Structure formats: structure tokens, C-alpha cells
């Protein structure tokens, strides 16, 4: 994999490295987006949990704050899952040529998914 100069990778190896890094950046962008959706949904739920501070939960209307929170959190989790699956598919092909690299972005995505699931469960089971 050398271009003739000792210790210098060839252009193909460098292109693979750049492609790997672009996939990592893309997944991290999806992690940021999913985290924003999950936290925004949960914040809306907590902010509007009690109407006017009277201690009465908002349960009327077509779309309650709880419903909105569930939609936002679920959308964030589904987006993160789909992005992670896409990332995994693409990086598997590249990893073989880069010595079996492992994705740090996928680890972060898994941790955010666990936190998102906990948030979803907290929203579902707290009435």
C-alpha cells in the first residue's frame, strides 16, 4: 500500500480513510438530530405536563403534549436506527480494506439509543 515512499500510504488508502471519516461524520450528524428530537419531545412533555401550574394534566385536545412527545421521541429513535443501519452497511465494505476498523460513532449512536429508549419508556409510563 505504499506509493514508493517509505511509510506513506497510497492515494487509494487515503481515499478510503476520507470516505470512512465522512461516514462517521454523517452518523454523528444523525446522532445530533436524533438527540435534539428526543430531548425536544421530552421537554415539551415536561413543560406542558401541568396546565397553568394548577396540577391538572393536559389530557384534552387532538394532540396532547404527551402525544407530541411520544411522536418526537419515536421519530428520533427510528431516524437514529435507520441511520445506524445505513452507516453499518457502508462501513463494513470499507473496514475490510482499512484493517478492520471499528466505528466510534456507532458506539455513541448505541448509547444515545439506550437513553432515548429510557426517555420513551419514562414518557409512556408516566401519566
N, CA, C and O atoms as a printed pandas DataFrame, in Angstrom:
     atom_number atom_name residue_name chain_id  residue_number  x_coord  y_coord  z_coord
0              1         N          UNK        A               1    0.806   -1.196    0.000
1              2        CA          UNK        A               1    0.000    0.000    0.000
2              3         C          UNK        A               1    0.848    1.257    0.000
3              4         O          UNK        A               1    0.344    2.338    0.306
4              5         N          UNK        A               2    2.048    1.146   -0.316
5              6        CA          UNK        A               2    2.908    2.328   -0.344
6              7         C          UNK        A               2    3.044    2.835   -1.756
7              8         O          UNK        A               2    2.961    2.078   -2.723
8              9         N          UNK        A               3    3.252    4.117   -1.856
9             10        CA          UNK        A               3    3.363    4.742   -3.167
10            11         C          UNK        A               3    4.801    4.826   -3.642
11            12         O          UNK        A               3    5.104    5.534   -4.603
12            13         N          UNK        A               4    5.665    4.121   -2.985
13            14        CA          UNK        A               4    7.063    4.193   -3.375
14            15         C          UNK        A               4    7.893    4.870   -2.310
15            16         O          UNK        A               4    9.075    4.563   -2.154
16            17         N          UNK        A               5    7.289    5.792   -1.571
17            18        CA          UNK        A               5    7.980    6.479   -0.494
18            19         C          UNK        A               5    7.705    5.696    0.784
19            20         O          UNK        A               5    6.555    5.376    1.088
20            21         N          UNK        A               6    8.749    5.393    1.523
21            22        CA          UNK        A               6    8.604    4.564    2.720
22            23         C          UNK        A               6    7.669    5.212    3.741
23            24         O          UNK        A               6    7.848    6.369    4.120
24            25         N          UNK        A               7    6.667    4.442    4.178
25            26        CA          UNK        A               7    5.772    4.903    5.237
26            27         C          UNK        A               7    4.607    5.762    4.791
27            28         O          UNK        A               7    3.760    6.110    5.614
28            29         N          UNK        A               8    4.533    6.115    3.530
29            30        CA          UNK        A               8    3.443    6.955    3.035
30            31         C          UNK        A               8    2.366    6.096    2.398
31            32         O          UNK        A               8    2.655    5.293    1.512
32            33         N          UNK        A               9    1.107    6.260    2.850
33            34        CA          UNK        A               9    0.025    5.481    2.235
34            35         C          UNK        A               9   -0.263    5.965    0.813
35            36         O          UNK        A               9   -0.034    7.127    0.478
36            37         N          UNK        A              10   -0.763    5.058   -0.004
37            38        CA          UNK        A              10   -1.096    5.444   -1.374
38            39         C          UNK        A              10   -2.424    6.201   -1.412
39            40         O          UNK        A              10   -3.117    6.304   -0.399
40            41         N          UNK        A              11   -2.768    6.723   -2.575
41            42        CA          UNK        A              11   -3.957    7.571   -2.700
42            43         C          UNK        A              11   -5.250    6.785   -2.473
43            44         O          UNK        A              11   -6.235    7.339   -1.985
44            45         N          UNK        A              12   -5.250    5.496   -2.824
45            46        CA          UNK        A              12   -6.456    4.682   -2.596
46            47         C          UNK        A              12   -6.731    4.536   -1.101
47            48         O          UNK        A              12   -7.872    4.663   -0.657
48            49         N          UNK        A              13   -5.688    4.269   -0.337
49            50        CA          UNK        A              13   -5.845    4.134    1.116
50            51         C          UNK        A              13   -6.322    5.449    1.737
51            52         O          UNK        A              13   -7.184    5.451    2.616
52            53         N          UNK        A              14   -5.767    6.545    1.284
53            54        CA          UNK        A              14   -6.194    7.854    1.803
54            55         C          UNK        A              14   -7.644    8.158    1.421
55            56         O          UNK        A              14   -8.384    8.744    2.211
56            57         N          UNK        A              15   -8.046    7.762    0.217
57            58        CA          UNK        A              15   -9.439    7.962   -0.202
58            59         C          UNK        A              15  -10.379    7.134    0.666
59            60         O          UNK        A              15  -11.453    7.607    1.040
60            61         N          UNK        A              16   -9.987    5.903    0.990
61            62        CA          UNK        A              16  -10.794    5.070    1.876
62            63         C          UNK        A              16  -10.901    5.681    3.274
63            64         O          UNK        A              16  -11.967    5.646    3.888
64            65         N          UNK        A              17   -9.817    6.231    3.765
65            66        CA          UNK        A              17   -9.822    6.900    5.075
66            67         C          UNK        A              17  -10.784    8.090    5.066
67            68         O          UNK        A              17  -11.560    8.276    6.003
68            69         N          UNK        A              18  -10.728    8.891    4.001
69            70        CA          UNK        A              18  -11.631   10.044    3.910
70            71         C          UNK        A              18  -13.087    9.599    3.830
71            72         O          UNK        A              18  -13.964   10.220    4.430
72            73         N          UNK        A              19  -13.340    8.536    3.097
73            74        CA          UNK        A              19  -14.703    8.007    2.986
74            75         C          UNK        A              19  -15.180    7.499    4.337
75            76         O          UNK        A              19  -16.323    7.737    4.727
76            77         N          UNK        A              20  -14.306    6.799    5.051
77            78        CA          UNK        A              20  -14.637    6.310    6.396
78            79         C          UNK        A              20  -15.011    7.484    7.308
79            80         O          UNK        A              20  -16.025    7.448    8.004
80            81         N          UNK        A              21  -14.187    8.501    7.289
81            82        CA          UNK        A              21  -14.433    9.666    8.144
82            83         C          UNK        A              21  -15.712   10.396    7.750
83            84         O          UNK        A              21  -16.410   10.930    8.612
84            85         N          UNK        A              22  -16.021   10.425    6.469
85            86        CA          UNK        A              22  -17.269   11.088    6.058
86            87         C          UNK        A              22  -18.479   10.307    6.556
87            88         O          UNK        A              22  -19.486   10.903    6.938
88            89         N          UNK        A              23  -18.388    8.984    6.554
89            90        CA          UNK        A              23  -19.478    8.170    7.109
90            91         C          UNK        A              23  -19.610    8.386    8.619
91            92         O          UNK        A              23  -20.721    8.430    9.148
92            93         N          UNK        A              24  -18.492    8.516    9.297
93            94        CA          UNK        A              24  -18.521    8.784   10.739
94            95         C          UNK        A              24  -19.182   10.137   11.025
95            96         O          UNK        A              24  -20.010   10.250   11.929
96            97         N          UNK        A              25  -18.812   11.159   10.250
97            98        CA          UNK        A              25  -19.409   12.494   10.433
98            99         C          UNK        A              25  -20.904   12.478   10.154
99           100         O          UNK        A              25  -21.684   13.123   10.854
100          101         N          UNK        A              26  -21.295   11.735    9.126
101          102        CA          UNK        A              26  -22.711   11.660    8.785
102          103         C          UNK        A              26  -23.506   11.017    9.909
103          104         O          UNK        A              26  -24.576   11.508   10.268
104          105         N          UNK        A              27  -22.997    9.924   10.470
105          106        CA          UNK        A              27  -23.712    9.280   11.567
106          107         C          UNK        A              27  -23.758   10.196   12.788
107          108         O          UNK        A              27  -24.774   10.246   13.481
108          109         N          UNK        A              28  -22.692   10.907   13.056
109          110        CA          UNK        A              28  -22.702   11.826   14.203
110          111         C          UNK        A              28  -23.706   12.959   13.982
111          112         O          UNK        A              28  -24.303   13.443   14.944
112          113         N          UNK        A              29  -23.900   13.383   12.748
113          114        CA          UNK        A              29  -24.924   14.388   12.456
114          115         C          UNK        A              29  -26.309   13.811   12.741
115          116         O          UNK        A              29  -27.171   14.504   13.281
116          117         N          UNK        A              30  -26.524   12.551   12.382
117          118        CA          UNK        A              30  -27.794   11.902   12.693
118          119         C          UNK        A              30  -27.971   11.746   14.203
119          120         O          UNK        A              30  -29.081   11.891   14.716
120          121         N          UNK        A              31  -26.899   11.457   14.905
121          122        CA          UNK        A              31  -26.972   11.353   16.376
122          123         C          UNK        A              31  -27.393   12.698   16.956
123          124         O          UNK        A              31  -28.242   12.750   17.846
124          125         N          UNK        A              32  -26.816   13.773   16.466
125          126        CA          UNK        A              32  -27.202   15.121   16.939
126          127         C          UNK        A              32  -28.669   15.400   16.652
127          128         O          UNK        A              32  -29.384   15.919   17.510
128          129         N          UNK        A              33  -29.114   15.062   15.466
129          130        CA          UNK        A              33  -30.510   15.296   15.095
130          131         C          UNK        A              33  -31.450   14.481   15.964
131          132         O          UNK        A              33  -32.448   15.004   16.459
132          133         N          UNK        A              34  -31.140   13.205   16.155
133          134        CA          UNK        A              34  -31.982   12.342   16.974
134          135         C          UNK        A              34  -32.003   12.810   18.419
135          136         O          UNK        A              34  -33.057   12.811   19.056
136          137         N          UNK        A              35  -30.858   13.207   18.939
137          138        CA          UNK        A              35  -30.791   13.710   20.315
138          139         C          UNK        A              35  -31.649   14.962   20.459
139          140         O          UNK        A              35  -32.346   15.126   21.461
140          141         N          UNK        A              36  -31.603   15.830   19.480
141          142        CA          UNK        A              36  -32.428   17.036   19.522
142          143         C          UNK        A              36  -33.909   16.694   19.514
143          144         O          UNK        A              36  -34.686   17.277   20.271
144          145         N          UNK        A              37  -34.300   15.766   18.676
145          146        CA          UNK        A              37  -35.713   15.383   18.603
146          147         C          UNK        A              37  -36.177   14.733   19.911
147          148         O          UNK        A              37  -37.261   15.037   20.409
148          149         N          UNK        A              38  -35.362   13.850   20.457
149          150        CA          UNK        A              38  -35.717   13.176   21.699
150          151         C          UNK        A              38  -35.819   14.179   22.843
151          152         O          UNK        A              38  -36.790   14.164   23.599
152          153         N          UNK        A              39  -34.831   15.039   22.970
153          154        CA          UNK        A              39  -34.842   15.996   24.084
154          155         C          UNK        A              39  -35.935   17.049   23.908
155          156         O          UNK        A              39  -36.538   17.481   24.890
156          157         N          UNK        A              40  -36.194   17.464   22.678
157          158        CA          UNK        A              40  -37.262   18.435   22.445
158          159         C          UNK        A              40  -38.617   17.828   22.791
159          160         O          UNK        A              40  -39.446   18.476   23.430
160          161         N          UNK        A              41  -38.842   16.597   22.374
161          162        CA          UNK        A              41  -40.097   15.926   22.694
162          163         C          UNK        A              41  -40.303   15.790   24.192
163          164         O          UNK        A              41  -41.388   16.070   24.704
164          165         N          UNK        A              42  -39.269   15.362   24.891
165          166        CA          UNK        A              42  -39.392   15.189   26.342
166          167         C          UNK        A              42  -39.555   16.535   27.044
167          168         O          UNK        A              42  -40.287   16.631   28.029
168          169         N          UNK        A              43  -38.889   17.566   26.553
169          170        CA          UNK        A              43  -39.016   18.903   27.152
170          171         C          UNK        A              43  -40.430   19.441   26.980
171          172         O          UNK        A              43  -41.000   20.001   27.916
172          173         N          UNK        A              44  -40.991   19.278   25.807
173          174        CA          UNK        A              44  -42.376   19.707   25.578
174          175         C          UNK        A              44  -43.310   18.972   26.534
175          176         O          UNK        A              44  -44.207   19.577   27.120
176          177         N          UNK        A              45  -43.099   17.678   26.688
177          178        CA          UNK        A              45  -43.931   16.876   27.587
178          179         C          UNK        A              45  -43.854   17.414   29.015
179          180         O          UNK        A              45  -44.882   17.610   29.663
180          181         N          UNK        A              46  -42.650   17.649   29.499
181          182        CA          UNK        A              46  -42.487   18.120   30.879
182          183         C          UNK        A              46  -42.987   19.560   31.037
183          184         O          UNK        A              46  -43.568   19.902   32.067
184          185         N          UNK        A              47  -42.769   20.397   30.036
185          186        CA          UNK        A              47  -43.160   21.799   30.132
186          187         C          UNK        A              47  -44.677   21.942   30.209
187          188         O          UNK        A              47  -45.198   22.731   30.997
188          189         N          UNK        A              48  -45.369   21.178   29.391
189          190        CA          UNK        A              48  -46.821   21.274   29.357
190          191         C          UNK        A              48  -47.524   20.176   30.164
191          192         O          UNK        A              48  -48.730   19.969   30.033
192          193         N          UNK        A              49  -46.760   19.489   30.988
193          194        CA          UNK        A              49  -47.347   18.388   31.748
194          195         C          UNK        A              49  -48.499   18.877   32.626
195          196         O          UNK        A              49  -49.504   18.184   32.787
196          197         N          UNK        A              50  -48.348   20.039   33.171
197          198        CA          UNK        A              50  -49.404   20.582   34.011
198          199         C          UNK        A              50  -49.850   21.925   33.454
199          200         O          UNK        A              50  -49.039   22.823   33.228
200          201         N          UNK        A              51  -51.110   22.040   33.243
201          202        CA          UNK        A              51  -51.702   23.221   32.627
202          203         C          UNK        A              51  -51.726   24.385   33.609
203          204         O          UNK        A              51  -52.394   24.329   34.641
204          205         N          UNK        A              52  -50.998   25.426   33.280
205          206        CA          UNK        A              52  -51.020   26.645   34.084
206          207         C          UNK        A              52  -50.575   26.471   35.525
207          208         O          UNK        A              52  -50.903   27.303   36.371
208          209         N          UNK        A              53  -49.833   25.409   35.827
209          210        CA          UNK        A              53  -49.363   25.206   37.191
210          211         C          UNK        A              53  -50.465   24.819   38.159
211          212         O          UNK        A              53  -50.250   24.864   39.370
212          213         N          UNK        A              54  -51.633   24.443   37.670
213          214        CA          UNK        A              54  -52.759   24.104   38.534
214          215         C          UNK        A              54  -52.707   22.657   39.001
215          216         O          UNK        A              54  -53.531   22.251   39.820
216          217         N          UNK        A              55  -51.765   21.874   38.504
217          218        CA          UNK        A              55  -51.667   20.483   38.900
218          219         C          UNK        A              55  -52.593   19.562   38.122
219          220         O          UNK        A              55  -52.742   18.392   38.476
220          221         N          UNK        A              56  -53.207   20.067   37.082
221          222        CA          UNK        A              56  -54.116   19.274   36.260
222          223         C          UNK        A              56  -53.410   18.902   34.960
223          224         O          UNK        A              56  -53.064   19.784   34.175
224          225         N          UNK        A              57  -53.191   17.617   34.723
225          226        CA          UNK        A              57  -52.532   17.231   33.473
226          227         C          UNK        A              57  -53.392   17.599   32.263
227          228         O          UNK        A              57  -54.620   17.515   32.309
228          229         N          UNK        A              58  -52.729   18.005   31.185
229          230        CA          UNK        A              58  -53.433   18.322   29.943
230          231         C          UNK        A              58  -53.733   17.001   29.240
231          232         O          UNK        A              58  -52.825   16.315   28.771
232          233         N          UNK        A              59  -55.012   16.656   29.173
233          234        CA          UNK        A              59  -55.387   15.392   28.535
234          235         C          UNK        A              59  -56.443   15.591   27.457
235          236         O          UNK        A              59  -56.938   14.614   26.895
236          237         N          UNK        A              60  -56.792   16.819   27.162
237          238        CA          UNK        A              60  -57.813   17.083   26.158
238          239         C          UNK        A              60  -57.171   17.629   24.886
239          240         O          UNK        A              60  -56.019   18.065   24.878
240          241         N          UNK        A              61  -57.947   17.590   23.828
241          242        CA          UNK        A              61  -57.437   18.074   22.537
242          243         C          UNK        A              61  -57.017   16.918   21.655
243          244         O          UNK        A              61  -56.919   15.771   22.092
244          245         N          UNK        A              62  -56.775   17.250   20.415
245          246        CA          UNK        A              62  -56.398   16.216   19.456
246          247         C          UNK        A              62  -54.976   15.703   19.683
247          248         O          UNK        A              62  -54.717   14.502   19.605
248          249         N          UNK        A              63  -54.075   16.617   19.960
249          250        CA          UNK        A              63  -52.675   16.250   20.137
250          251         C          UNK        A              63  -52.193   16.820   21.471
251          252         O          UNK        A              63  -51.856   17.999   21.570
252          253         N          UNK        A              64  -52.166   15.976   22.480
253          254        CA          UNK        A              64  -51.727   16.428   23.796
254          255         C          UNK        A              64  -50.200   16.537   23.801
255          256         O          UNK        A              64  -49.539   15.965   22.934
256          257         N          UNK        A              65  -49.636   17.264   24.765
257          258        CA          UNK        A              65  -48.176   17.339   24.856
258          259         C          UNK        A              65  -47.523   15.956   24.984
259          260         O          UNK        A              65  -46.431   15.729   24.461
260          261         N          UNK        A              66  -48.187   15.054   25.670
261          262        CA          UNK        A              66  -47.656   13.693   25.809
262          263         C          UNK        A              66  -47.625   12.993   24.453
263          264         O          UNK        A              66  -46.642   12.330   24.121
264          265         N          UNK        A              67  -48.691   13.136   23.672
265          266        CA          UNK        A              67  -48.725   12.539   22.334
266          267         C          UNK        A              67  -47.615   13.114   21.459
267          268         O          UNK        A              67  -46.928   12.383   20.745
268          269         N          UNK        A              68  -47.448   14.437   21.525
269          270        CA          UNK        A              68  -46.407   15.098   20.746
270          271         C          UNK        A              68  -45.031   14.582   21.156
271          272         O          UNK        A              68  -44.178   14.319   20.308
272          273         N          UNK        A              69  -44.823   14.438   22.469
273          274        CA          UNK        A              69  -43.541   13.933   22.971
274          275         C          UNK        A              69  -43.280   12.522   22.465
275          276         O          UNK        A              69  -42.167   12.210   22.041
276          277         N          UNK        A              70  -44.292   11.673   22.506
277          278        CA          UNK        A              70  -44.125   10.298   22.031
278          279         C          UNK        A              70  -43.785   10.261   20.543
279          280         O          UNK        A              70  -42.958    9.459   20.109
280          281         N          UNK        A              71  -44.421   11.127   19.772
281          282        CA          UNK        A              71  -44.135   11.185   18.333
282          283         C          UNK        A              71  -42.698   11.650   18.092
283          284         O          UNK        A              71  -41.978   11.052   17.291
284          285         N          UNK        A              72  -42.284   12.703   18.775
285          286        CA          UNK        A              72  -40.923   13.242   18.590
286          287         C          UNK        A              72  -39.853   12.233   19.028
287          288         O          UNK        A              72  -38.871   12.019   18.316
288          289         N          UNK        A              73  -40.044   11.621   20.185
289          290        CA          UNK        A              73  -39.054   10.669   20.689
290          291         C          UNK        A              73  -38.974    9.455   19.774
291          292         O          UNK        A              73  -37.881    8.993   19.445
292          293         N          UNK        A              74  -40.124    8.939   19.365
293          294        CA          UNK        A              74  -40.139    7.776   18.475
294          295         C          UNK        A              74  -39.510    8.106   17.127
295          296         O          UNK        A              74  -38.759    7.299   16.580
296          297         N          UNK        A              75  -39.811    9.281   16.589
297          298        CA          UNK        A              75  -39.211    9.698   15.317
298          299         C          UNK        A              75  -37.694    9.794   15.439
299          300         O          UNK        A              75  -36.971    9.347   14.549
300          301         N          UNK        A              76  -37.214   10.367   16.525
301          302        CA          UNK        A              76  -35.770   10.457   16.758
302          303         C          UNK        A              76  -35.119    9.091   16.841
303          304         O          UNK        A              76  -34.050    8.874   16.270
304          305         N          UNK        A              77  -35.762    8.161   17.553
305          306        CA          UNK        A              77  -35.207    6.810   17.679
306          307         C          UNK        A              77  -35.216    6.059   16.348
307          308         O          UNK        A              77  -34.247    5.377   16.016
308          309         N          UNK        A              78  -36.290    6.179   15.595
309          310        CA          UNK        A              78  -36.368    5.498   14.297
310          311         C          UNK        A              78  -35.327    6.074   13.335
311          312         O          UNK        A              78  -34.660    5.327   12.620
312          313         N          UNK        A              79  -35.189    7.402   13.317
313          314        CA          UNK        A              79  -34.183    8.034   12.449
314          315         C          UNK        A              79  -32.783    7.554   12.819
315          316         O          UNK        A              79  -31.969    7.267   11.941
316          317         N          UNK        A              80  -32.505    7.467   14.109
317          318        CA          UNK        A              80  -31.185    7.015   14.560
318          319         C          UNK        A              80  -30.959    5.553   14.188
319          320         O          UNK        A              80  -29.859    5.182   13.778
320          321         N          UNK        A              81  -31.975    4.732   14.326
321          322        CA          UNK        A              81  -31.848    3.324   13.959
322          323         C          UNK        A              81  -31.564    3.169   12.469
323          324         O          UNK        A              81  -30.663    2.424   12.082
324          325         N          UNK        A              82  -32.323    3.864   11.635
325          326        CA          UNK        A              82  -32.116    3.768   10.185
326          327         C          UNK        A              82  -30.745    4.302    9.771
327          328         O          UNK        A              82  -30.083    3.723    8.909
328          329         N          UNK        A              83  -30.325    5.398   10.382
329          330        CA          UNK        A              83  -29.006    5.959   10.060
330          331         C          UNK        A              83  -27.891    5.013   10.486
331          332         O          UNK        A              83  -26.894    4.864    9.780
332          333         N          UNK        A              84  -28.058    4.374   11.641
333          334        CA          UNK        A              84  -27.038    3.442   12.122
334          335         C          UNK        A              84  -26.953    2.217   11.215
335          336         O          UNK        A              84  -25.859    1.742   10.912
336          337         N          UNK        A              85  -28.098    1.709   10.784
337          338        CA          UNK        A              85  -28.088    0.564    9.872
338          339         C          UNK        A              85  -27.423    0.919    8.541
339          340         O          UNK        A              85  -26.645    0.132    8.002
340          341         N          UNK        A              86  -27.727    2.089    8.024
341          342        CA          UNK        A              86  -27.100    2.535    6.781
342          343         C          UNK        A              86  -25.586    2.700    6.961
343          344         O          UNK        A              86  -24.798    2.287    6.110
344          345         N          UNK        A              87  -25.202    3.304    8.069
345          346        CA          UNK        A              87  -23.784    3.506    8.372
346          347         C          UNK        A              87  -23.060    2.161    8.462
347          348         O          UNK        A              87  -21.963    1.994    7.929
348          349         N          UNK        A              88  -23.685    1.226    9.135
349          350        CA          UNK        A              88  -23.062   -0.085    9.313
350          351         C          UNK        A              88  -22.869   -0.790    7.973
351          352         O          UNK        A              88  -21.826   -1.398    7.731
352          353         N          UNK        A              89  -23.862   -0.708    7.116
353          354        CA          UNK        A              89  -23.764   -1.331    5.794
354          355         C          UNK        A              89  -22.611   -0.743    4.988
355          356         O          UNK        A              89  -21.822   -1.471    4.386
356          357         N          UNK        A              90  -22.529    0.570    4.987
357          358        CA          UNK        A              90  -21.493    1.243    4.195
358          359         C          UNK        A              90  -20.093    1.032    4.769
359          360         O          UNK        A              90  -19.141    0.826    4.015
360          361         N          UNK        A              91  -19.960    1.082    6.078
361          362        CA          UNK        A              91  -18.622    0.973    6.667
362          363         C          UNK        A              91  -18.095   -0.458    6.678
363          364         O          UNK        A              91  -16.883   -0.665    6.746
364          365         N          UNK        A              92  -18.971   -1.436    6.613
365          366        CA          UNK        A              92  -18.492   -2.830    6.537
366          367         C          UNK        A              92  -17.656   -3.059    5.282
367          368         O          UNK        A              92  -16.639   -3.752    5.318
368          369         N          UNK        A              93  -18.087   -2.480    4.193
369          370        CA          UNK        A              93  -17.342   -2.651    2.941
370          371         C          UNK        A              93  -15.971   -1.978    3.017
371          372         O          UNK        A              93  -14.987   -2.490    2.485
372          373         N          UNK        A              94  -15.923   -0.848    3.672
373          374        CA          UNK        A              94  -14.675   -0.092    3.752
374          375         C          UNK        A              94  -13.727   -0.671    4.796
375          376         O          UNK        A              94  -12.512   -0.674    4.602
376          377         N          UNK        A              95  -14.284   -1.163    5.908
377          378        CA          UNK        A              95  -13.473   -1.621    7.043
378          379         C          UNK        A              95  -12.518   -2.749    6.657
379          380         O          UNK        A              95  -11.406   -2.830    7.177
380          381         N          UNK        A              96  -12.949   -3.606    5.755
381          382        CA          UNK        A              96  -12.092   -4.714    5.344
382          383         C          UNK        A              96  -10.797   -4.214    4.709
383          384         O          UNK        A              96   -9.744   -4.832    4.868
384          385         N          UNK        A              97  -10.876   -3.099    3.993
385          386        CA          UNK        A              97   -9.688   -2.538    3.332
386          387         C          UNK        A              97   -8.867   -1.646    4.255
387          388         O          UNK        A              97   -7.761   -1.234    3.903
388          389         N          UNK        A              98   -9.400   -1.350    5.424
389          390        CA          UNK        A              98   -8.682   -0.473    6.360
390          391         C          UNK        A              98   -8.211   -1.231    7.604
391          392         O          UNK        A              98   -7.907   -0.621    8.629
392          393         N          UNK        A              99   -8.152   -2.531    7.512
393          394        CA          UNK        A              99   -7.639   -3.304    8.637
394          395         C          UNK        A              99   -8.671   -3.556    9.728
395          396         O          UNK        A              99   -8.306   -3.705   10.894
396          397         N          UNK        A             100   -9.939   -3.607    9.377
397          398        CA          UNK        A             100  -10.974   -3.940   10.354
398          399         C          UNK        A             100  -11.256   -2.857   11.373
399          400         O          UNK        A             100  -11.400   -3.146   12.561
400          401         N          UNK        A             101  -11.337   -1.623   10.929
401          402        CA          UNK        A             101  -11.640   -0.503   11.827
402          403         C          UNK        A             101  -12.994   -0.673   12.496
403          404         O          UNK        A             101  -13.890   -1.323   11.958
404          405         N          UNK        A             102  -13.131   -0.082   13.674
405          406        CA          UNK        A             102  -14.409   -0.067   14.383
406          407         C          UNK        A             102  -14.888    1.373   14.497
407          408         O          UNK        A             102  -14.092    2.304   14.623
408          409         N          UNK        A             103  -16.198    1.533   14.450
409          410        CA          UNK        A             103  -16.783    2.865   14.417
410          411         C          UNK        A             103  -17.096    3.377   15.820
411          412         O          UNK        A             103  -17.888    2.780   16.550
412          413         N          UNK        A             104  -16.473    4.474   16.179
413          414        CA          UNK        A             104  -16.775    5.135   17.444
414          415         C          UNK        A             104  -18.142    5.816   17.372
415          416         O          UNK        A             104  -18.849    5.890   18.377
416          417         N          UNK        A             105  -18.512    6.305   16.209
417          418        CA          UNK        A             105  -19.819    6.948   16.034
418          419         C          UNK        A             105  -20.951    5.950   16.280
419          420         O          UNK        A             105  -21.997    6.326   16.808
420          421         N          UNK        A             106  -20.756    4.691   15.908
421          422        CA          UNK        A             106  -21.778    3.666   16.146
422          423         C          UNK        A             106  -21.942    3.404   17.641
423          424         O          UNK        A             106  -23.051    3.139   18.105
424          425         N          UNK        A             107  -20.864    3.474   18.384
425          426        CA          UNK        A             107  -20.940    3.300   19.843
426          427         C          UNK        A             107  -21.733    4.455   20.458
427          428         O          UNK        A             107  -22.583    4.238   21.322
428          429         N          UNK        A             108  -21.456    5.660   20.019
429          430        CA          UNK        A             108  -22.192    6.826   20.514
430          431         C          UNK        A             108  -23.670    6.713   20.138
431          432         O          UNK        A             108  -24.542    7.035   20.945
432          433         N          UNK        A             109  -23.952    6.260   18.924
433          434        CA          UNK        A             109  -25.340    6.088   18.485
434          435         C          UNK        A             109  -26.060    5.062   19.355
435          436         O          UNK        A             109  -27.233    5.243   19.684
436          437         N          UNK        A             110  -25.375    3.998   19.726
437          438        CA          UNK        A             110  -25.983    2.979   20.591
438          439         C          UNK        A             110  -26.289    3.548   21.973
439          440         O          UNK        A             110  -27.346    3.268   22.539
440          441         N          UNK        A             111  -25.375    4.340   22.518
441          442        CA          UNK        A             111  -25.607    4.950   23.830
442          443         C          UNK        A             111  -26.779    5.928   23.795
443          444         O          UNK        A             111  -27.604    5.946   24.708
444          445         N          UNK        A             112  -26.850    6.732   22.753
445          446        CA          UNK        A             112  -27.964    7.671   22.617
446          447         C          UNK        A             112  -29.274    6.909   22.428
447          448         O          UNK        A             112  -30.315    7.342   22.921
448          449         N          UNK        A             113  -29.234    5.788   21.724
449          450        CA          UNK        A             113  -30.436    4.965   21.547
450          451         C          UNK        A             113  -30.941    4.430   22.877
451          452         O          UNK        A             113  -32.146    4.428   23.131
452          453         N          UNK        A             114  -30.035    3.981   23.719
453          454        CA          UNK        A             114  -30.432    3.477   25.041
454          455         C          UNK        A             114  -31.062    4.600   25.861
455          456         O          UNK        A             114  -32.103    4.406   26.488
456          457         N          UNK        A             115  -30.435    5.766   25.857
457          458        CA          UNK        A             115  -31.007    6.904   26.580
458          459         C          UNK        A             115  -32.354    7.317   25.995
459          460         O          UNK        A             115  -33.265    7.685   26.737
460          461         N          UNK        A             116  -32.486    7.260   24.680
461          462        CA          UNK        A             116  -33.752    7.577   24.030
462          463         C          UNK        A             116  -34.843    6.588   24.400
463          464         O          UNK        A             116  -35.990    6.974   24.626
464          465         N          UNK        A             117  -34.483    5.308   24.463
465          466        CA          UNK        A             117  -35.460    4.295   24.874
466          467         C          UNK        A             117  -35.910    4.511   26.315
467          468         O          UNK        A             117  -37.091    4.359   26.629
468          469         N          UNK        A             118  -34.974    4.864   27.188
469          470        CA          UNK        A             118  -35.339    5.156   28.577
470          471         C          UNK        A             118  -36.276    6.358   28.651
471          472         O          UNK        A             118  -37.225    6.364   29.435
472          473         N          UNK        A             119  -36.010    7.367   27.841
473          474        CA          UNK        A             119  -36.873    8.542   27.790
474          475         C          UNK        A             119  -38.260    8.179   27.266
475          476         O          UNK        A             119  -39.271    8.651   27.785
476          477         N          UNK        A             120  -38.297    7.342   26.241
477          478        CA          UNK        A             120  -39.568    6.900   25.689
478          479         C          UNK        A             120  -40.370    6.131   26.740
479          480         O          UNK        A             120  -41.569    6.361   26.902
480          481         N          UNK        A             121  -39.717    5.232   27.440
481          482        CA          UNK        A             121  -40.410    4.466   28.483
482          483         C          UNK        A             121  -40.904    5.364   29.616
483          484         O          UNK        A             121  -42.001    5.172   30.140
484          485         N          UNK        A             122  -40.084    6.343   29.987
485          486        CA          UNK        A             122  -40.495    7.279   31.037
486          487         C          UNK        A             122  -41.715    8.069   30.602
487          488         O          UNK        A             122  -42.600    8.336   31.415
488          489         N          UNK        A             123  -41.777    8.443   29.344
489          490        CA          UNK        A             123  -42.920    9.202   28.834
490          491         C          UNK        A             123  -44.164    8.323   28.727
491          492         O          UNK        A             123  -45.275    8.776   29.007
492          493         N          UNK        A             124  -43.979    7.088   28.327
493          494        CA          UNK        A             124  -45.118    6.179   28.185
494          495         C          UNK        A             124  -45.730    5.830   29.546
495          496         O          UNK        A             124  -46.951    5.854   29.700
496          497         N          UNK        A             125  -44.904    5.511   30.513
497          498        CA          UNK        A             125  -45.415    5.001   31.779
498          499         C          UNK        A             125  -45.706    6.053   32.825
499          500         O          UNK        A             125  -46.255    5.729   33.878
500          501         N          UNK        A             126  -45.358    7.297   32.572
501          502        CA          UNK        A             126  -45.696    8.391   33.496
502          503         C          UNK        A             126  -46.943    9.052   32.997
503          504         O          UNK        A             126  -46.951    9.626   31.908
504          505         N          UNK        A             127  -47.961    8.986   33.745
505          506        CA          UNK        A             127  -49.238    9.600   33.356
506          507         C          UNK        A             127  -49.436   10.861   34.094
507          508         O          UNK        A             127  -50.451   11.532   33.909
